Amino acid sequence: MRVLVIGLGNPGAEYENTRHNIGFKIADAFALKASASFITSRYADVAEGRLKGVPYTIIKPNTFMNLSGNAVRYYLQQGKFNTHEIMVVTDDLSLPFGALRMRARGSSGGHNGLQHIQEVLGSEAFPRLRCGIGSDFNRAQQADYVLGKWSEEETKALSAFIERGVAAIEAMGKIGIERAMNQVNTREK
């Protein structure tokens, strides 16, 4: 098996440590573990590496979140990946901070990055790892919340959260999506 890992986020220093960019954070940590370095290429920053014999292509689209599908389509075609060989890593407001949910397919759940990928691919049938960022905001402040910096409490727990995301992707590459979902999608204590 080989895997195209797609970390979703927004490019630019002003978004670097925001909740919306958890996909980029996990992609960075995964590339580091796979001894891979990013280079800027068409539509994305790209890294190639291996982890326990599994080849990975890791991308961080350099389009904004709402246009992520363009990078996904390009790298699917360039690498001749099938949609079941990808793992989209994204933030999720509907999950508490630190929770992970892996799915082989599904709706966008209102997430603009996932929605654009689904529109471009014409399908909901691609694996994704949803990373809970919580929903501690007042009505009509969603954009400020997702584009906001991590709280002090979240920052303290962020490294462990990112490592669990890296382990989830590694599990998908090693044992496949179905078994990885059983391992990753455990109830929070």
MIFIDREN-143918 format. One record per residue (C-alpha): x, y, z. Coordinates in Angstrom, 1 decimal, padded with zeros to 4 digits. Example, Ala and Ser with C-alpha at 12.3 -4.5 7.8 and 13.67 -1.06 7.14 Angstrom:
# residues 2
012.3|-004.5|007.8
013.7|-001.1|007.1
//
This chain:
# residues 189
000.0|000.0|000.0
001.0|003.6|-000.6
-000.7|006.7|000.8
-001.2|010.3|-000.3
-001.6|012.3|002.9
-003.3|015.6|002.5
-003.1|018.0|005.4
-005.7|020.8|005.1
-005.0|024.3|006.2
-004.5|027.9|005.0
-001.1|029.0|003.7
000.7|032.0|005.3
002.2|032.9|008.6
-000.9|034.5|009.9
-002.7|031.1|009.9
000.2|029.0|011.1
-000.9|028.3|014.6
-004.7|028.4|014.1
-007.2|025.7|014.8
-008.0|025.5|011.1
-004.5|024.4|010.4
-004.3|021.3|012.5
-004.1|019.3|009.2
-000.9|021.2|008.3
000.5|020.5|011.8
-000.1|016.8|011.6
001.3|016.7|008.0
004.4|018.4|009.2
004.9|016.0|012.1
004.2|013.0|009.8
006.8|014.2|007.3
009.3|014.6|010.1
008.7|011.0|011.3
009.0|009.8|007.7
012.3|011.7|007.3
010.7|013.7|004.5
011.3|017.4|003.6
008.7|019.6|002.0
009.4|021.4|-001.3
007.1|024.0|-002.8
005.6|022.6|-006.0
002.4|023.1|-008.1
-000.6|023.6|-005.9
001.1|022.4|-002.7
004.1|021.9|-000.5
005.1|018.2|-001.1
007.2|015.7|000.8
008.0|012.1|-000.2
009.0|009.5|002.4
008.8|006.0|003.8
007.7|004.8|007.1
008.0|001.1|008.0
008.2|000.2|004.3
005.1|002.2|003.3
005.7|005.0|000.8
004.0|008.3|001.5
003.4|011.4|-000.5
002.5|014.2|001.9
001.0|017.5|000.6
-000.1|020.7|002.2
-002.1|022.6|-000.4
-000.9|026.2|-001.0
-004.4|027.2|-002.1
-006.7|028.4|000.6
-008.8|025.8|002.4
-011.9|026.4|000.3
-010.0|025.4|-002.9
-008.2|022.3|-001.6
-009.8|020.1|-004.2
-007.6|021.5|-006.9
-004.4|020.3|-005.2
-006.0|016.9|-004.3
-007.1|016.3|-007.9
-003.6|017.3|-009.3
-001.7|015.0|-006.9
-004.1|012.1|-007.3
-003.6|012.3|-011.1
000.2|012.9|-010.9
000.8|010.0|-008.6
-001.8|007.8|-010.1
-003.4|007.3|-006.7
-006.8|005.8|-006.2
-009.1|007.6|-003.9
-008.9|004.8|-001.3
-005.2|005.5|-001.1
-005.5|009.0|000.3
-006.0|010.4|003.8
-007.4|013.9|004.1
-006.5|015.4|007.5
-008.8|018.2|008.7
-010.2|020.2|011.6
-013.7|019.4|012.9
-015.8|021.7|015.1
-018.3|019.0|015.9
-015.7|016.9|017.8
-014.2|018.0|021.2
-010.7|019.2|021.2
-008.3|016.2|020.8
-010.8|013.7|019.5
-010.0|011.9|016.3
-012.5|010.2|013.9
-011.3|008.3|010.8
-013.8|007.5|008.1
-013.5|005.8|004.7
-016.1|008.1|003.2
-018.8|010.6|004.3
-020.3|014.0|003.9
-018.3|017.2|004.3
-020.2|018.0|007.5
-020.2|021.6|006.5
-016.4|021.8|006.2
-015.5|024.0|003.1
-012.2|022.2|002.4
-013.9|018.7|002.4
-016.8|020.1|000.4
-014.5|021.4|-002.4
-012.6|018.1|-002.5
-015.9|016.3|-002.9
-017.1|018.7|-005.7
-013.8|018.4|-007.6
-013.6|014.6|-007.2
-017.4|014.1|-007.7
-017.4|011.7|-004.8
-017.6|011.4|-001.0
-015.7|008.1|-001.1
-012.3|009.0|000.2
-010.7|008.5|003.6
-010.4|011.3|006.0
-009.2|012.0|009.5
-011.3|014.5|011.4
-009.4|016.2|014.2
-011.6|017.8|016.9
-011.0|021.4|017.7
-014.0|021.9|019.9
-016.7|024.5|019.5
-016.1|026.9|022.4
-017.4|030.0|020.7
-020.5|032.2|020.7
-023.1|032.2|017.9
-021.8|033.9|014.7
-018.2|033.7|015.9
-017.3|030.4|014.1
-014.8|032.0|011.7
-013.0|033.8|014.4
-012.8|030.6|016.4
-011.4|028.3|013.7
-009.0|031.0|012.5
-008.1|031.8|016.1
-004.9|030.7|017.9
-004.9|027.7|020.2
-005.7|028.5|023.9
-003.1|028.1|026.5
-004.7|024.9|027.7
-005.0|023.5|024.1
-001.3|024.4|023.4
-000.2|022.3|026.3
-002.1|019.3|024.9
-001.3|019.9|021.2
001.8|017.8|020.9
000.1|014.7|022.2
-002.9|015.4|019.9
-000.7|015.8|016.8
001.2|012.6|017.7
-002.1|010.6|017.9
-002.9|012.0|014.4
000.4|010.9|013.1
-000.1|007.4|014.6
-003.6|007.2|013.0
-002.2|007.9|009.5
000.6|005.4|010.1
-002.0|002.8|011.1
-004.0|003.4|007.9
-000.9|002.8|005.8
000.1|-000.3|007.7
-003.2|-002.1|008.4
-005.7|-000.4|006.0
-008.6|001.9|006.6
-011.0|-000.5|008.1
-008.7|-001.9|010.8
-007.3|001.6|011.4
-010.8|003.0|012.0
-011.4|000.3|014.6
-008.1|001.4|016.3
-008.5|005.2|016.0
-012.3|005.6|016.6
-012.4|004.7|020.2
-014.6|006.5|022.7
-013.0|009.4|024.6
-012.7|008.8|028.4
//
